Amino acid sequence: MLIGREKEQALLRELLRSKQSEFVALYGRRRVGKTFLVRETFNYQFAFQHTGILDATMNEQLTEFRESLYAAGLPKSPKPKNWGDAFRLLQRLLAGLPEGKKVVFIDELPWLDTPKSNFIRALDHFWNAWATTRKDIVLIVCGSATSWIIDNIVMNYGGLHDRITRQIQLRPFSLHECEEYCKKNRFDFTRRQILEAYMVMGGIPYYWSFLRPGFSVAQNIDRMFFEEDGEMVHEYDALYASLFRHPKTHIAIVNALATRRGGLLREEILSATSLSDNETFSKALKELEQCGFIRKYTMIGNIKKGSMYQLVDNYTLFWFMFIGENSRGETHFWTSSLDTGVYDAWVGLAFERVCLQHIDQIKKAMGLTTVISTAHSWNWKSPKGSKEPGVQIDLLIDRNDDTINLFEMKYSKSPYSLSSEELSKMEYRKAVFKRETGVGKRIVLSIITTFGLTDNANAADVPVKLTMDDLFQS
C-alpha cells in the first residue's frame, strides 16, 4: 500500500515508454522506502533483481548474484570469477528475453563494491559497452548509502560520467503523507498526536509501520523504543553503520551537534570533537548533509563567518534526549515523562525542527508560492561584558518583495496565550536582528503555534499567524 510518492511513481513508469535505455539512480536514507517504491511501482515484476549483502566478501557477493540470475531464468553456469564475468552472465540472460522493456533492479548497490573488486569498472562496461547499444534496458540502482551513490554513480567522473539518465532522491514523508498513512491504516490519531509521533520518528515510513492500532501514540513509543524487544531499541546502532562504512567521524560530529540547538561553525565542530581538519572530516560533514541528518545554512549578515551546521534528524535528537539517557531500562519511560520539565523542553525544540522541515508548506500558507524567498536561521552572541541577552532566531524567510518574516514557533496543547513579556522578547529579537545585520527590508513578526493564539491584546501585534494545520498541507 504505497502512500504518496506520486511524482516518483510517474517518473519510474515513464521509463517504460522511453525510446532508449535508461539508467536510474535512486537514493535516500535507511528505511525511507526506496525498495518498496520500486517494487510497488513495477508490481514486483522484473527481468532481473538482486540485493547486495552488507559486509559480505566479494566471493559471497558473486555467489548470491549468480543465485539471483538463476532465479531470473539463467541456465546453470560456472560461478563468475569477477564482476566482469557476472555482468556478462546478466547480458546473456537479458539478451534471451522476449522483446519489450527489461527492468533490472539492483538494490543496496554500494554493498557490492567491496575493496579491490573493480565493481564500478564492470558496471561501467556493462552499461556503456552493452546496455546503451540497445533501447530496451531500464537499469535501476538503489542504496541507503546516499553518499556512495552520489559520489560513485551520480557524480562519477569516469566512465559513468553523464550516463545517469534519471536520478531520484527519496525524501522522508511530510506531515500530510503521515496523516494519509494513519488514515489508510485506521489509526484514529488527532493531528497533534501525529505531530508528536513525527517529532519522534520524522517521516521515515518504516518507523511508522511499527505503530499499532488500539494504542495511543505515547503507548506505541514506549513499546517501540523502551521495551526490551521493541522494534526501535537497536535502530541507532544500525543506522549510522549501515549508511557509512567508517562512521566514527560521523558519530563524533553528530555527538557535538546534539549539544547545540542552533548548530556550530566548522571550526567549532573541530574544537568540540578534537578531529583533524582533513578530507575525512570534510567528507563526513558532506555525507551527513546529503543523508539529511544535518543542515547547512548561512546566517543573514554573517557570510564572512561561514556556514553553520545543525543537527535536524528527529529520531537522532530524540535518541540523544531520551533513549541514550534511559539507562534504567524503564519500559514505561515515555508515558511517565509526559508533562515533565524535560518533556516540555524537548517538545518545544522538536516543534521548531518540524516547522523547519515544512518550509514549503509555510510559504504556501503565506501565499508565497510565486514570490522568490529563502529560509534562514540567525543568532547573535552579545559581546563580553554586555548586559544584552543573546538572540537565537530559528526561522527567517527572506523575500524578494522587500520583506523578511521573523518567526517564533510555540508548541502547546491548546490555543497559545502570548504574554506581554514574550511579545517584548520578539520585538527585542527584531530590533537586534535589524541593528546587527543592517538589512533595510520590512521585518514582520510571525508566529506558528499548534492551535493558534488566544484573542488578547498582544496577539494583534503579530501580523502573521500560522497553525499546525498549515504544516499538514500537501
PLY file of the C-alpha trace (Angstrom):
ply
format ascii 1.0
element vertex 474
property float x
property float y
property float z
element edge 473
property int vertex1
property int vertex2
end_header
0.00 0.00 0.00
2.00 2.95 -1.31
1.36 6.35 0.28
2.19 9.47 -1.70
5.24 9.25 -3.99
3.08 10.23 -6.99
5.86 12.20 -8.67
8.40 9.42 -8.21
6.00 6.75 -9.47
5.16 8.80 -12.56
8.85 9.18 -13.37
9.53 5.45 -12.98
6.53 4.46 -15.13
7.61 6.91 -17.78
10.78 4.83 -18.24
8.72 2.03 -19.78
7.71 4.37 -22.62
11.22 5.65 -23.28
12.78 5.07 -26.70
16.22 4.49 -25.22
17.81 2.51 -22.43
17.52 4.26 -19.08
19.90 4.31 -16.09
18.23 5.48 -12.87
19.92 6.21 -9.53
17.51 6.11 -6.58
18.87 7.10 -3.20
17.77 8.16 0.26
18.47 7.36 3.87
17.88 3.99 5.51
14.22 2.95 5.93
12.79 5.77 3.78
11.02 3.33 1.41
13.24 3.11 -1.68
12.88 -0.64 -2.26
9.14 -0.57 -1.55
8.64 2.26 -4.06
10.35 0.38 -6.90
8.70 -2.96 -6.16
5.21 -1.48 -5.85
5.58 0.69 -8.95
6.56 -2.27 -11.12
4.24 -4.71 -9.33
7.25 -6.83 -8.31
7.85 -7.77 -11.97
11.50 -7.50 -13.03
13.62 -9.06 -15.73
16.29 -9.31 -13.03
16.54 -8.18 -9.42
19.27 -8.53 -6.84
20.12 -7.13 -3.42
23.66 -6.64 -2.16
24.71 -8.14 1.19
26.05 -5.96 3.99
29.67 -6.74 4.96
29.90 -9.76 2.62
33.13 -10.61 0.77
33.42 -10.29 -2.99
33.22 -14.08 -3.28
29.98 -14.14 -1.27
28.50 -11.29 -3.29
29.27 -13.05 -6.59
27.76 -16.32 -5.33
24.50 -14.59 -4.41
24.47 -12.64 -7.68
24.61 -15.93 -9.59
21.72 -17.26 -7.49
19.66 -14.23 -8.47
20.50 -14.89 -12.12
19.26 -18.47 -11.71
16.05 -17.20 -10.11
15.51 -14.96 -13.14
15.87 -17.89 -15.55
19.55 -18.15 -16.46
20.65 -21.76 -17.13
23.19 -23.26 -14.76
26.58 -21.61 -15.29
30.01 -21.60 -13.70
30.38 -19.20 -10.82
31.68 -15.82 -12.07
35.27 -15.13 -11.05
34.82 -11.37 -11.05
32.23 -8.69 -11.72
33.08 -8.60 -15.41
32.03 -12.26 -15.66
28.92 -11.57 -13.57
27.68 -8.78 -15.80
28.35 -10.87 -18.92
26.04 -13.50 -17.46
23.44 -10.78 -16.90
23.80 -9.70 -20.53
23.21 -13.30 -21.63
20.07 -13.51 -19.51
18.61 -10.23 -20.79
19.50 -10.88 -24.43
17.49 -14.10 -24.34
14.28 -12.47 -23.09
11.31 -11.53 -25.35
11.02 -8.05 -26.87
9.94 -5.19 -24.65
11.39 -3.17 -21.79
13.50 -5.18 -19.39
13.63 -3.70 -15.89
16.78 -4.54 -13.96
16.68 -3.61 -10.27
19.87 -3.81 -8.20
19.20 -2.88 -4.59
21.83 -1.91 -1.98
24.31 -1.43 -4.80
27.02 0.12 -2.55
27.38 -3.18 -0.66
28.51 -4.90 -3.87
31.50 -2.57 -4.16
33.85 -4.46 -1.86
37.55 -3.44 -1.65
39.59 -4.19 -4.80
36.55 -5.72 -6.53
36.59 -3.33 -9.53
32.81 -3.35 -9.32
32.32 0.18 -10.68
34.55 -0.56 -13.68
32.50 -3.67 -14.51
29.20 -1.77 -14.11
30.58 0.99 -16.31
31.46 -1.53 -19.03
28.10 -3.29 -18.80
26.25 -0.03 -19.30
28.46 1.75 -21.84
29.50 -1.22 -23.98
26.23 -3.15 -23.96
23.11 -1.55 -22.49
23.46 1.75 -24.35
23.64 -0.11 -27.68
20.06 -1.26 -27.04
16.77 0.57 -26.41
15.07 -1.88 -24.06
17.05 -1.78 -20.78
15.84 0.05 -17.67
18.56 -0.21 -15.02
17.53 0.99 -11.57
20.21 1.09 -8.89
19.41 1.86 -5.30
21.14 2.19 -1.94
20.86 3.65 1.53
24.49 4.78 1.45
23.47 8.06 -0.15
26.97 9.49 -0.29
28.26 6.41 -2.12
25.52 6.64 -4.75
26.20 10.35 -5.28
29.99 10.02 -5.43
30.23 6.83 -7.49
27.14 6.95 -9.70
25.53 10.40 -9.92
28.75 12.45 -9.79
31.06 9.84 -11.30
33.72 11.49 -13.45
34.97 8.25 -15.00
33.19 6.02 -17.48
29.78 6.64 -15.90
30.09 10.42 -16.22
26.79 11.83 -17.52
25.47 8.29 -18.10
22.74 8.54 -15.47
19.56 9.42 -17.33
17.40 9.98 -14.22
18.02 10.39 -10.51
15.53 10.32 -7.64
16.30 11.36 -4.09
13.54 9.83 -1.99
12.82 12.09 0.95
11.01 11.32 4.21
7.24 11.69 4.40
5.76 15.09 5.17
3.14 15.50 7.89
0.48 15.32 5.17
1.77 11.94 3.99
1.99 10.63 7.56
-1.61 11.66 8.09
-2.59 9.78 4.92
-0.69 6.75 6.23
-2.62 6.89 9.51
-5.97 7.19 7.73
-5.29 4.21 5.47
-4.18 2.13 8.45
-7.20 3.24 10.53
-5.14 4.90 13.24
-7.54 7.24 14.96
-4.88 9.81 15.84
-5.51 13.54 16.07
-3.23 15.91 14.20
-1.47 16.84 17.42
-0.77 13.17 18.09
0.52 12.69 14.54
2.70 15.75 15.04
4.13 14.27 18.24
4.89 10.97 16.51
6.61 12.95 13.75
8.74 14.75 16.33
10.00 11.35 17.49
10.35 9.42 14.22
10.42 12.03 11.49
8.84 10.98 8.23
10.53 7.58 7.92
7.81 5.18 6.67
9.47 2.07 8.10
9.35 3.53 11.59
5.67 4.40 11.18
4.94 0.81 10.13
5.60 -0.28 13.72
2.67 1.71 15.10
-0.17 -0.48 16.29
-3.90 0.35 16.40
-5.53 0.33 19.80
-2.52 2.03 21.40
-2.07 5.75 21.93
0.95 7.44 20.35
2.63 7.54 23.77
1.99 3.83 24.36
3.35 3.00 20.91
6.52 4.97 21.64
7.00 3.11 24.92
6.52 -0.24 23.17
8.74 0.54 20.16
11.59 2.40 21.86
11.73 1.36 25.51
10.53 -2.23 25.84
13.31 -4.82 25.74
12.21 -6.32 22.41
10.91 -3.06 20.90
11.41 -2.67 17.16
13.38 0.57 17.56
15.59 -0.38 20.51
18.68 -1.08 18.41
17.98 1.23 15.49
20.53 3.88 16.47
23.40 1.38 16.41
22.37 0.12 12.96
21.51 3.49 11.43
24.94 5.06 11.00
26.77 1.77 10.49
24.51 0.89 7.55
24.93 4.29 5.89
28.65 4.86 6.35
31.42 2.29 6.13
33.56 4.09 8.68
31.04 6.00 10.83
33.33 7.01 13.71
33.83 10.55 12.40
30.15 10.93 11.52
29.07 9.90 15.02
31.58 12.29 16.63
30.14 15.17 14.59
26.58 14.19 15.48
27.51 13.96 19.18
28.90 17.50 19.07
25.93 18.98 17.22
23.44 17.29 19.55
24.60 19.62 22.32
23.97 22.87 20.43
20.43 23.77 19.42
21.38 26.38 16.81
24.32 24.47 15.38
28.06 25.02 15.16
30.54 26.51 12.74
33.02 24.14 11.13
35.86 25.24 13.40
33.61 24.86 16.46
32.84 21.26 15.49
36.56 20.57 15.11
37.22 22.06 18.54
34.39 20.10 20.18
35.39 16.77 18.63
39.21 17.11 18.51
39.01 15.75 14.95
41.60 16.70 12.35
40.67 19.25 9.71
41.20 16.98 6.74
39.42 15.34 3.81
37.89 12.67 6.08
36.24 15.33 8.21
35.01 17.30 5.18
33.59 14.18 3.58
31.78 13.16 6.76
30.15 16.61 7.01
29.04 16.41 3.39
27.69 12.88 3.79
25.68 13.75 6.88
24.17 16.66 4.98
23.40 14.51 1.92
21.64 11.96 4.10
19.52 14.62 5.79
20.93 14.30 9.31
22.30 17.82 9.40
21.54 21.00 7.55
23.99 23.64 6.42
22.96 27.28 6.41
24.48 30.73 6.18
23.19 33.42 8.50
21.97 36.68 7.01
24.62 39.35 7.54
27.26 36.88 8.71
28.52 35.49 5.41
32.17 36.00 6.38
31.79 33.73 9.41
30.99 30.77 7.18
28.25 28.19 7.28
26.55 26.76 10.34
25.84 23.04 10.70
22.76 21.97 12.64
21.52 18.51 13.62
17.95 18.17 12.32
17.19 14.44 12.26
14.18 13.92 14.51
14.98 10.36 15.56
18.63 11.10 16.36
17.71 14.08 18.52
15.03 12.05 20.31
17.60 9.32 20.97
20.05 11.79 22.50
17.38 13.42 24.63
15.73 10.29 25.99
16.92 6.86 24.84
20.65 7.25 25.44
19.92 8.52 28.95
17.37 5.81 29.79
19.96 3.53 31.35
17.43 2.20 33.86
15.53 0.48 31.07
12.10 1.73 32.15
9.52 0.16 29.84
7.02 2.98 30.51
9.63 5.70 30.35
7.81 7.82 27.77
4.34 7.81 29.28
5.86 8.66 32.66
7.87 11.51 31.08
4.84 13.34 29.66
4.28 16.81 31.08
7.61 16.82 32.90
10.10 19.66 32.53
12.34 17.55 30.30
9.41 16.68 28.04
8.33 20.33 27.81
11.85 21.39 26.81
12.09 18.67 24.19
8.67 19.21 22.64
9.30 22.94 22.16
12.55 22.33 20.30
11.10 19.38 18.39
8.20 21.52 17.13
10.65 24.12 15.85
12.51 21.39 13.98
9.31 20.09 12.36
8.50 23.63 11.22
11.94 23.86 9.59
11.19 20.60 7.77
7.98 22.08 6.33
9.22 25.35 4.88
7.33 24.75 1.62
4.05 24.37 3.50
4.76 27.53 5.50
5.42 29.50 2.33
2.27 28.13 0.75
0.19 29.15 3.76
1.63 32.66 3.48
0.79 32.88 -0.22
4.46 32.95 -1.25
4.28 30.31 -3.99
5.02 32.94 -6.66
7.40 35.01 -4.53
11.09 34.14 -4.56
12.16 33.55 -0.96
14.82 31.76 1.07
14.73 30.38 4.61
17.47 31.15 7.13
18.34 30.90 10.80
20.27 33.57 12.70
21.93 34.01 16.06
23.88 36.71 17.81
26.16 36.46 20.81
26.37 39.56 22.94
29.88 40.99 23.43
31.75 40.03 26.56
30.67 42.23 29.43
27.46 43.29 27.74
24.20 43.01 29.66
22.24 42.43 26.47
21.00 38.84 26.10
21.98 36.88 23.01
19.50 36.19 20.24
18.54 32.90 18.55
16.11 33.06 15.62
15.40 29.62 14.16
13.44 30.72 11.12
13.59 33.79 8.91
12.01 33.89 5.47
13.79 36.45 3.29
11.55 37.50 0.40
12.30 39.40 -2.80
9.32 41.68 -2.18
11.44 43.66 0.31
10.13 41.74 3.32
11.56 39.38 5.94
9.31 37.26 8.15
10.82 36.69 11.59
9.22 33.58 13.09
8.55 32.41 16.61
7.40 28.78 16.98
5.38 27.72 20.01
4.01 24.27 20.86
1.06 23.90 23.22
-1.87 21.56 23.76
-4.41 24.38 23.48
-4.56 27.88 21.95
-1.41 29.74 22.97
-1.65 32.87 25.07
1.04 35.33 24.01
2.14 37.26 27.08
3.43 40.82 27.09
6.83 39.52 28.19
7.08 37.15 25.21
5.93 39.85 22.80
8.67 42.12 24.19
11.24 39.37 23.54
10.04 39.06 19.93
10.35 42.82 19.48
13.84 42.71 21.02
14.96 39.98 18.62
13.60 42.01 15.72
15.48 45.13 16.85
18.80 43.29 17.39
18.49 41.49 14.05
17.85 44.76 12.21
20.67 46.55 14.04
23.30 43.83 13.64
22.55 42.88 10.02
21.79 46.34 8.71
19.03 44.98 6.47
16.73 47.65 5.10
13.78 45.39 4.46
10.47 45.45 6.32
10.62 42.95 9.23
7.32 41.23 10.01
6.79 39.42 13.30
5.28 35.98 12.60
4.31 33.02 14.75
3.48 29.34 14.27
1.51 27.60 17.02
-0.29 24.29 17.27
-3.82 25.63 17.84
-3.50 29.36 17.21
-3.32 32.30 19.58
-5.86 33.28 22.17
-7.54 36.56 21.30
-5.75 39.04 23.53
-4.18 42.45 23.01
-0.71 41.02 22.33
-1.90 38.74 19.52
-2.90 41.77 17.46
0.77 42.89 17.34
1.81 39.75 15.42
0.59 40.19 11.82
1.30 36.65 10.53
-0.22 33.76 12.48
0.04 30.16 11.28
-1.02 26.94 12.98
-0.20 23.25 12.97
-2.88 22.74 10.30
-0.80 24.80 7.85
2.07 22.32 8.26
-0.26 19.47 7.22
-0.84 20.91 3.73
0.14 18.72 0.80
0 1
1 2
2 3
3 4
4 5
5 6
6 7
7 8
8 9
9 10
10 11
11 12
12 13
13 14
14 15
15 16
16 17
17 18
18 19
19 20
20 21
21 22
22 23
23 24
24 25
25 26
26 27
27 28
28 29
29 30
30 31
31 32
32 33
33 34
34 35
35 36
36 37
37 38
38 39
39 40
40 41
41 42
42 43
43 44
44 45
45 46
46 47
47 48
48 49
49 50
50 51
51 52
52 53
53 54
54 55
55 56
56 57
57 58
58 59
59 60
60 61
61 62
62 63
63 64
64 65
65 66
66 67
67 68
68 69
69 70
70 71
71 72
72 73
73 74
74 75
75 76
76 77
77 78
78 79
79 80
80 81
81 82
82 83
83 84
84 85
85 86
86 87
87 88
88 89
89 90
90 91
91 92
92 93
93 94
94 95
95 96
96 97
97 98
98 99
99 100
100 101
101 102
102 103
103 104
104 105
105 106
106 107
107 108
108 109
109 110
110 111
111 112
112 113
113 114
114 115
115 116
116 117
117 118
118 119
119 120
120 121
121 122
122 123
123 124
124 125
125 126
126 127
127 128
128 129
129 130
130 131
131 132
132 133
133 134
134 135
135 136
136 137
137 138
138 139
139 140
140 141
141 142
142 143
143 144
144 145
145 146
146 147
147 148
148 149
149 150
150 151
151 152
152 153
153 154
154 155
155 156
156 157
157 158
158 159
159 160
160 161
161 162
162 163
163 164
164 165
165 166
166 167
167 168
168 169
169 170
170 171
171 172
172 173
173 174
174 175
175 176
176 177
177 178
178 179
179 180
180 181
181 182
182 183
183 184
184 185
185 186
186 187
187 188
188 189
189 190
190 191
191 192
192 193
193 194
194 195
195 196
196 197
197 198
198 199
199 200
200 201
201 202
202 203
203 204
204 205
205 206
206 207
207 208
208 209
209 210
210 211
211 212
212 213
213 214
214 215
215 216
216 217
217 218
218 219
219 220
220 221
221 222
222 223
223 224
224 225
225 226
226 227
227 228
228 229
229 230
230 231
231 232
232 233
233 234
234 235
235 236
236 237
237 238
238 239
239 240
240 241
241 242
242 243
243 244
244 245
245 246
246 247
247 248
248 249
249 250
250 251
251 252
252 253
253 254
254 255
255 256
256 257
257 258
258 259
259 260
260 261
261 262
262 263
263 264
264 265
265 266
266 267
267 268
268 269
269 270
270 271
271 272
272 273
273 274
274 275
275 276
276 277
277 278
278 279
279 280
280 281
281 282
282 283
283 284
284 285
285 286
286 287
287 288
288 289
289 290
290 291
291 292
292 293
293 294
294 295
295 296
296 297
297 298
298 299
299 300
300 301
301 302
302 303
303 304
304 305
305 306
306 307
307 308
308 309
309 310
310 311
311 312
312 313
313 314
314 315
315 316
316 317
317 318
318 319
319 320
320 321
321 322
322 323
323 324
324 325
325 326
326 327
327 328
328 329
329 330
330 331
331 332
332 333
333 334
334 335
335 336
336 337
337 338
338 339
339 340
340 341
341 342
342 343
343 344
344 345
345 346
346 347
347 348
348 349
349 350
350 351
351 352
352 353
353 354
354 355
355 356
356 357
357 358
358 359
359 360
360 361
361 362
362 363
363 364
364 365
365 366
366 367
367 368
368 369
369 370
370 371
371 372
372 373
373 374
374 375
375 376
376 377
377 378
378 379
379 380
380 381
381 382
382 383
383 384
384 385
385 386
386 387
387 388
388 389
389 390
390 391
391 392
392 393
393 394
394 395
395 396
396 397
397 398
398 399
399 400
400 401
401 402
402 403
403 404
404 405
405 406
406 407
407 408
408 409
409 410
410 411
411 412
412 413
413 414
414 415
415 416
416 417
417 418
418 419
419 420
420 421
421 422
422 423
423 424
424 425
425 426
426 427
427 428
428 429
429 430
430 431
431 432
432 433
433 434
434 435
435 436
436 437
437 438
438 439
439 440
440 441
441 442
442 443
443 444
444 445
445 446
446 447
447 448
448 449
449 450
450 451
451 452
452 453
453 454
454 455
455 456
456 457
457 458
458 459
459 460
460 461
461 462
462 463
463 464
464 465
465 466
466 467
467 468
468 469
469 470
470 471
471 472
472 473
